[in-house]
Amino acid sequence: MRVAIVTDAWRPQVNGVVTTLSKVSEALEQAGHTVRMVTPAGFRTVAMPTYPEIRLSLWPRRRLSATLDAFAPEAIHIATEGPLGHAARRYCLRRGYPFTTAYHTQFPRYVRMRLPVPVAWTYAYLQRFHRPARRTMVPTPTMMAELREHGFEHVVQWTRGVDTALFHPREKAFLDGVRPISIFVGRVAVEKNVEAFLRANIPGTKYVVGDGPDAETLRRRYPDARFVGYRHGQDLARHVAAADVMVFPSRTDTFGLTMLEAMACGVPVAAYPVTGPMDVVDDGVTGALDEDLQRAVERALNLDPDDCVARARRRTWAHSADQFAGYLARFEPASPGAGAQPERAP
């Protein structure tokens, strides 16, 4: 099957959306599908305010249409609700092509943290965006229930995987510092709630792996923490595996791939009992969920690393890609030069 995946989130961004789409597209290709990633790399872009690594495509409709026409996909998946996502949605509606979407980000909560915009307004906007999709893929049952409460329809669960060839137990001596070593991995921004980790009364040494708009402020505010910036590949895996506990303080994630990666390394997770951790962490087995992060860390440190590894190994990108392919809405592409159809009411 010829699959076009349209996403506003792509490299050099470092986040769960990019990792998921990269791994799933690779697994689809290995399974015999032909995948065309339509990303900001092929368009004129401008940096998003406060997030310069995020590039927003400018006036992408004409070039996106030409790109998709030339590729002649049999299925179109719209991964994000940005400029490219909107252009792809319009493309599909005008031609009468079915398409699927995904809900990767708790956008209403992100917006509310920065602007006085009611959460209900943002949910209404997103519900309208996803309404014409044949299916909207979400990562967890908790997220499915939450979206249904806000009027979303045809939501289905699309699970995630972990690369156990990269993320596996390693030597703890890679990181120095007083034990236990607790680690946060991700974007250092307000929605990730990193300061909750840094101000928690956790013994030992704290590492922050990642970067973002709040990094410099937090580095000055918490000089005892080790801020090491973004790490990639083997270097990232060594950092994660050398920790004693992964602290995941976010209350706004839909999933949280870094938790799976930590578990695959034999590192238990400490997190709040919220969407994301509730579906990824097996409380008392692979991590600890508690409204008190210090208490969660104390419990997590007493768990068996082998249980973490065993649970993580059940999650594969091959399974995630098979599930993704099964949800796609296949169609016969129009012949070159075929006239566009009027846009349907969303």
HELIX and SHEET records of a PDB file:
HELIX    1   1 GLY A   16  GLN A   30  1                                  15    
HELIX    2   2 PRO A   40  GLY A   42  5                                   3    
HELIX    3   3 ARG A   61  PHE A   71  1                                  11    
HELIX    4   4 PRO A   83  ARG A   95  1                                  13    
HELIX    5   5 PHE A  107  ARG A  114  1                                   8    
HELIX    6   6 VAL A  119  HIS A  130  1                                  12    
HELIX    7   7 PRO A  141  GLU A  149  1                                   9    
HELIX    8   8 LYS A  172  PHE A  174  5                                   3    
HELIX    9   9 VAL A  190  LYS A  192  5                                   3    
HELIX   10  10 VAL A  194  ARG A  199  1                                   6    
HELIX   11  11 ALA A  215  ARG A  221  1                                   7    
HELIX   12  12 GLY A  233  ALA A  242  1                                  10    
HELIX   13  13 LEU A  257  ALA A  264  1                                   8    
HELIX   14  14 PRO A  277  VAL A  280  1                                   4    
HELIX   15  15 LEU A  293  ALA A  300  1                                   8    
HELIX   16  16 PRO A  305  ALA A  312  1                                   8    
HELIX   17  17 TRP A  317  TYR A  327  1                                  11    
SHEET    1   A 6 THR A  34  VAL A  38  0                                        
SHEET    2   A 6 ARG A   2  VAL A   6  1                                        
SHEET    3   A 6 ALA A  75  ILE A  78  1                                        
SHEET    4   A 6 THR A 100  ALA A 102  1                                        
SHEET    5   A 6 ARG A 135  VAL A 138  1                                        
SHEET    6   A 6 VAL A 155  GLN A 157  1                                        
SHEET    1   B 2 THR A  45  MET A  48  0                                        
SHEET    2   B 2 TYR A  51  SER A  57 -1                                        
SHEET    1   C 6 ARG A 226  GLY A 229  0                                        
SHEET    2   C 6 THR A 205  VAL A 209  1                                        
SHEET    3   C 6 ILE A 181  VAL A 185  1                                        
SHEET    4   C 6 VAL A 245  PHE A 248  1                                        
SHEET    5   C 6 VAL A 269  ALA A 271  1                                        
SHEET    6   C 6 GLY A 287  LEU A 289  1                                        
END                                                                             
